[in-house]
């Protein structure tokens, strides 16, 4: 029986290959797009170019190849069932509710993005597909850091919360260049 499992992978400039069985594949975390190839007994089962975090597909496979143009840490999921695509490109707008879209810039230091707001009903973070990297978010007023204790939102992703955080929202960029993104609050 195949069980769902997340696999962290460190990529390099080039191709990495792993024996990895499953019927469902999902790219959970990636700071930039990668090429994905799934093989079944040596034959290509899926080939997808420049897919972002959120890409998923139902296909029978037993080997994974990831091609990347640099080094990054990604996480993939192999599981027995499901398929589709859940990332997006473009902009997002909330219809039917009063909301505020605010352009923000994440820098190399943890900075306040939004003040605490006990009446906040919705929070969305949108990083455009054209961004070189993503942002790390902290929703409890603590310092945002890359990785531990922070939530990541990458290029071409919309981060929404099942339980809307009402605390101070802090951000820090991933990588070297400042990252422009949009905060949607209602």
C-alpha positions in Angstrom: 0.0 0.0 0.0 1.3 3.4 -1.0 1.0 6.1 1.8 1.0 9.8 1.3 4.4 11.3 2.3 6.1 14.6 1.9 9.7 14.5 0.7 12.1 17.5 1.2 14.6 17.8 -1.7 17.6 20.1 -2.1 18.0 20.9 -5.8 21.0 22.1 -7.6 21.6 23.7 -11.0 20.7 20.7 -13.1 18.6 17.5 -12.6 18.1 15.4 -9.5 16.5 12.0 -9.7 14.8 9.8 -7.0 13.1 6.4 -6.8 9.6 7.6 -5.5 6.5 5.5 -6.0 3.0 6.9 -6.2 -0.2 7.5 -8.1 -0.5 11.2 -7.1 2.2 13.9 -7.2 2.2 17.4 -5.8 4.9 20.1 -5.7 4.2 21.5 -2.2 7.0 24.0 -1.8 9.2 25.7 -4.4 10.5 29.3 -4.4 10.6 29.3 -8.3 9.3 27.1 -11.1 11.0 23.8 -11.9 10.6 21.1 -14.6 9.0 17.8 -13.3 9.3 14.4 -15.0 7.6 11.3 -13.5 8.6 8.0 -14.9 6.9 4.6 -14.6 9.3 1.6 -15.1 11.6 3.9 -17.2 8.9 5.3 -19.5 7.7 8.9 -19.1 4.4 9.1 -17.3 4.3 12.9 -17.1 6.5 15.8 -18.2 5.7 19.3 -17.1 7.9 22.4 -17.7 8.3 25.3 -15.4 5.6 24.4 -12.8 5.2 26.3 -9.6 4.4 25.2 -6.1 0.8 23.9 -6.1 1.2 21.8 -9.3 -0.4 18.4 -8.8 -1.2 15.4 -11.0 -2.7 11.9 -10.7 -0.5 9.5 -12.6 1.2 6.2 -11.8 5.0 6.6 -11.3 8.0 5.1 -9.5 10.7 7.7 -10.3 10.9 11.5 -10.0 13.2 13.9 -11.9 13.3 17.5 -11.0 15.3 20.0 -13.2 16.1 23.4 -11.7 18.1 26.4 -12.9 19.7 26.9 -9.4 19.7 25.6 -5.8 16.6 25.7 -3.7 14.8 23.5 -1.1 11.6 22.1 -2.4 9.0 19.6 -0.9 7.1 17.1 -3.0 4.2 14.8 -2.0 3.7 11.3 -3.3 0.4 9.7 -2.5 -2.0 7.0 -3.7 -4.8 9.3 -5.1 -5.9 12.7 -6.6 -4.9 15.3 -9.3 -5.2 18.8 -10.8 -3.6 22.3 -10.4 -4.1 24.7 -7.6 -1.7 27.6 -8.2 -2.7 30.7 -10.1 -1.3 33.7 -12.1 -2.8 37.1 -12.3 -4.6 39.2 -9.7 -7.2 38.4 -7.1 -10.2 40.5 -6.0 -12.8 39.9 -3.3 -16.3 40.4 -4.5 -19.3 41.1 -2.3 -17.3 42.3 0.8 -15.6 45.5 1.7 -11.9 44.9 1.5 -8.6 46.7 1.1 -5.9 45.7 -1.4 -2.6 47.1 -0.3 0.7 46.9 -2.2 3.6 46.0 0.1 7.3 45.3 -0.2 9.2 42.7 1.8 12.8 43.5 2.6 15.7 41.6 4.2 14.5 42.5 7.7 11.3 41.4 9.4 8.9 44.4 9.3 5.3 45.0 10.2 3.0 44.5 7.2 -0.3 45.0 9.1 -1.1 46.1 12.6 -3.1 43.8 14.9 -6.8 44.0 14.1 -9.3 42.2 16.3 -12.1 42.8 13.7 -10.2 41.4 10.7 -12.5 38.9 8.9 -10.2 37.9 6.0 -6.5 38.0 5.1 -4.9 37.1 1.8 -1.3 37.4 0.7 -0.7 37.4 -3.1 2.8 37.2 -4.6 2.8 37.8 -8.4 4.1 35.2 -10.8 6.8 37.6 -11.9 8.4 37.8 -8.5 11.9 36.4 -8.2 11.1 34.7 -4.9 8.5 34.7 -2.1 7.8 36.1 1.3 7.8 34.6 4.8 4.9 35.6 7.0 4.4 35.6 10.8 0.9 36.2 12.0 1.4 36.4 15.8 3.5 39.6 15.9 6.8 37.7 16.2 9.7 38.3 13.9 9.3 36.7 10.5 12.3 34.5 9.5 13.0 32.3 6.5 11.7 28.9 7.6 11.1 28.1 11.3 7.8 29.5 12.6 6.9 31.5 9.5 4.5 30.7 6.7 5.8 30.8 3.1 4.0 32.3 0.1 5.8 31.9 -3.2 5.5 33.4 -6.7 2.1 32.9 -8.3 0.5 31.9 -5.0 -2.4 33.3 -3.0 -2.2 32.4 0.7 -5.5 32.4 2.5 -6.2 31.4 6.1 -9.0 29.1 7.3 -8.9 30.9 10.7 -8.2 34.6 10.0 -5.3 35.8 12.1 -6.0 39.0 14.0 -2.5 39.6 15.4 0.2 41.8 13.9 1.4 40.5 10.5 5.2 40.6 9.9 7.0 39.8 6.6 10.5 39.1 5.4 11.6 38.4 1.8 13.2 35.2 0.5 16.5 35.7 -1.2 18.4 38.8 -2.1 16.0 41.2 -3.9 13.0 43.0 -2.3 9.7 41.3 -3.1 6.5 43.3 -4.0 3.3 41.6 -3.1 -0.4 42.4 -2.3 -2.2 42.1 1.0 -6.0 41.7 0.9 -7.7 42.5 4.2 -11.4 42.6 5.1 
